[in-house]
Amino acid sequence: MKCLKCENKAVFEIRRHRAAFCKEHYILHIQNQVAKAIKKFRMFPPKTKLLIAISGGKDSLALWDILLDLGYNVHGLYIDLGIDEYSKRSKEKSIDFKESRQATLHTISLEKIYGIGIGNISKKTSRKFCSICGIIKRYIMNKTALLGDYYAVITGHNLDDEAAALFGNLMGWQVDYLRRQHPNMPPKKGFARKVKPLCRLGEREMAAYCVLKNIDYIIEECPMSKGASSITYKEALNTLEAKSPGIKDHFYLGFLRGGQEYFKDTKDEKEDEEAELNPCEFCHQPTYAAGKCNFCKQMEKANIDPLKIHDEIKSKVTT
């Protein structure tokens, strides 16, 4: 099989595009896809300070590498959740990459700040692991972006992730999520902009990019994510993709092009627009609830001082 661009021997085939590329042109193809997504969805201007959430996995490290190669000023944020060996290994991969690219990486450790990891916090709050994990990570990412004056928070959600999320939202007719699902979520009254530049690229494509660029990443999935519904949705979509290459692309990007408009201008949307964001009475982060935000409520259940995280983040991004 020959490369689509130069007719040299191809190293990777992308069936949904009916194309194959040599090493050089494959790397360029992936970087061009990211650049196109940034431009198409107007994610961020060239000369801005950006923050990318790093997990030590293929997607976040590959995306960080791509953005650096494209010339963006992007700092990493690694949240050490304290998941035993998994967190130790993922942190090592993140630091190794940071050093290889001489980049900036902020590391926030729950155990350093609170003395306990995410597992014990989950037990104390009586919430499912993925639920409390999401609350904590979103809070830290938003707080870091605001305190560090970053233009946007970048995450490594890829096409498979976004298609699975869309599938799940449709299965449950989650109209509020359907009308908000987008690779560029603009800032809103204390919430930082969130963008997903890998929305045009699948998991296999990112794994291949890491292999070709010699990016060492943690292969294992989070051990606490077993049984997550998103995994089931991905498996179903992978079965369809194997029979009809490009179906995930058509499903997700087609939704953004024309399907999402059918969920706009609903009563719920108008009510959401009219709803007022209030500052949390404890940490002053925005919340739709009266009184304390969800993060502060959960931390109090775990007998943790929510403000400790503020001081730790501030010390990282202002030094």
N, C-alpha and C positions, 0 to 999 in steps of 0.2 A: 504494500500500500504506500502511495506517494503523498507527500505534503501538498496541500492545496495551493500553497504559495510559491514553492520553489522546486517541487517535484523530487526533492531528496526523500529518503526513507522516512516515513511517518513514525512517530513514537506514541501517538495517542489519537484515537478516533472519537469524534463527537457525533453520535448517530443522529441526534435530533437536528443537527445542522447538515448532515450528510457530508461531513468534512473530516479530514485528518491533517495533522500538522507534525512537522519536525520539531525538535526541542526548541530551537530559536523562535520559530513562528508560533509555537503553542504558547510560550511565555508572553509573546507580544499580543496574541489573541486574547488571553485572559486579562492582561493589563488594559487592553482596549475596551473590553466589555465593562470593566469597572469604570473607566473614564467615561464611557457612553452613558452608564447609569447615573453617574454624578451629574453629567450635563443634562440628560433628559429630565431627571426629576429635580433639578436645581437644588442639589443637596448642600453645597457650600462653595464659596469663591476660592480662587487659588491661594491668596495670601491671607489665610486665617489660621489661628491656632486651634487645633483639633484634638479631641480625646477619644481614643479607641479602647473599648473594653477587651481585655486580653484574658483568655482562659488557659492558654498553653496548648490548645487544640489546633487543628489544621486551618480552620476557617479564619480565626482571629489573627494567627501569626502570618498566614498567607496574605491577608488583607493589609496588615500593617506593612509587610514587605512591599506590596504593590503600591500603596500610598506613598511610602518613602521613595520608591523608584520614580513615581510620578512627580516628585518634588514637593509634596505637601509637608507642612510642619505639624506632625502628629505625634502626640505623647501617648504612652500606654498606661492603662490602669488595670492592675491585677488585684482581685479581691480574694484573699486567702480565707476560705471558708472553714478550714480546719477539718477536712475530711480525710484524716489519717494519711496513708501512703499516697492516695490519689492527689491530694492537695500538695503534698511535698514534691511529687514528680511534676505536676503541672506548673508549679512555681519555678522549679529548676529549668524547665523548657522555656518559660517566659523570660527568665533572667538571662539564660544563655543566648537567646535571640537578641535581646536588648543589647547585650555586650557585643555581639557580632556585628550589629548595625550601628553601634555607638549612639543608641537612641535613649530617650528619657522614659523611664517606667516608674510609676507610683504604685507602691504596694501597700494595701490596707489589710491588716490581719485582725480577724475577729477575736482570736485567742489572745493576741497581744493587748487589744483594747478591753475586752470583756472577761478574759480568763477562761472562756468556754467557746467551743466551736458551734457550727450550725446545727449539728445533730442534737446537742443538749438544748439549744435554744428552741428547736422544733418541739422537743418533748415538753419543755416548760410552758410553751404557749399553746400546746395541744392542737397545733396546726400541722397539716401535711408538710413534709419536707420541701417539696417543690413550691408550695405556696409561700412559706416563710422565707425561703431562699429568694424568690422573686421579689418579695417586698423589700428585703434587705439590699439586694443588688441594685434594684431600681433607685432606691433612696441614696445609696452611696454614689452611684454614677451621676445622678442629678446634682447632688451636693458638691461633688468634685468639679463638675462642669461649671457650676455657678461660682464657687469660691476661686477656681482657677481661671475664670474669665475665658472659657473655651467656647468657640462658636457653636460646636455641635458635639454630641456623644455619638460615636460610631460603633455599631455592633456587627458581628460577623454572621448574622443570619443570612443563609443562602436560599437559593430557589427551592430546595427541598423543604427547608424550615418554613418558608412563607406559604408554600403550597399546602403543607400539612396543617398550618394554622388556619388557612382559608377553608380547607376541607372540614376541620373541626368546627369552625364557626358556622358553616353552612349546615352541618349535621345537627347542630343545636339551635339554629336560627338565632344566633347572637347578633341581632341587628346593630346594636351599638358598636360592637367590635368590627363588623363588616364595613360599616361606613367610615371607620377610622383607620382600617388597615391600609397602610401605605408605606413605601420605603423612605419617605421624607415626612416626618411628623414635626411641624413647626413649633417654635417655642410658644408657651402660653402662660402668662401670669406666674412666673416663678418656676416653670418647668422648662428645662433645656431642650433644644432641638435634638431629635433622635433620627439617625439616618442608617440605611442598610445598603451599602454599595454592592454587595454580592447578590442582590436579588435576581440577577440574570444568570447566575452560575450555580451549578449543582455540586453536590458533595464529592462525587467522583472527580470532577474537574479540579476542585480545590486540592484534593489529595494528590492528584497527578502533578499539580503545580508545585506542591511542597517537595515531592520527590525530585523533580527536575531542577529545583532551586536549592536542593540540599537543606531544606528547613526541617529541623528535628522537632517533632511535636508529639504530644501524648496521644496514643492511639485509643486507649480505653475510654469508654463513655463514663460519665459520672455514675458511680455505683449506686447512688441514691435515686437514679432516674428509672430504674427497672419498673416496668408496669405502667409507665406514663402513657397516656392516651396518644400523645404526639407520635410515639414510636409505632403504634398500631396504624395510624393514619399514613405514616411514611411507608410502611410495608405495603399497604393497599395501593398507594400511588406508584410505588416501585413496580408492582405487578402490572399495572396498567401501562407504565412507561416501557417495560420490557416488550410488550406486545405492540405498543403504538408510540415509538420514540417521538418526543416533543410534546406529549400530552400535558406534562406538568407545566411546561413553558406556556402553552396555550391556555391552560386552566388559570394560572395565576396572573400572567401579564394580560390575558384577555379580560380578566375581571377588572384589572386596573384601567384598561382601555375603554370598556363599555359596560361591564356588569355592575360596577360599584355605583353608577349613577342611579340605579333602581332602588338603592338604599338611602339615597339622599332626600332631603326635604321632608323627613318624617316628623311626626309629632315629638318623638323622643329626641331627635336632633335639635329641634327648636327649644325644647325644654333644657337640653344640655347647654346650648349656647347662652340661655338666660340664667343658668345656674351660676351662682357666685362662688369663686374660690376664696377661701378665708385662710389667713395665716394660722398655722397650728399654734395653740396657746403655749406650747412648751418649746418647740424648736423653730417655729416661725416659717417652716416649709409650707407651701400651699396645700390645701385640702378642701374637698367638697363637704366634708363632715363638719359639724359644729364641735368646737373644742379641739381635741388632739387628733393628729394625723394617724393613719394606720400603723406606721412604723413606731411611733412613740407608744401607742397603745400596746403593741406586741412586745416591745422592749420592757415595758412596765410589768407585763405578765411574767416575763422572765427575770424580774428583779434586776434589771439593767438600767443604768443611766443613759438615756438616748443621746445626751449632749456630749458624751465622751467621743463619739464618732466625729462630731463637728470639729473638735479641737485637733484630733489626729489628722483629719483630711486637710485642715487649714495649715498645719505644720508642714505637710508634704508639698502642697502646691504653692506655698508662698516663700519657700526657701530656695 
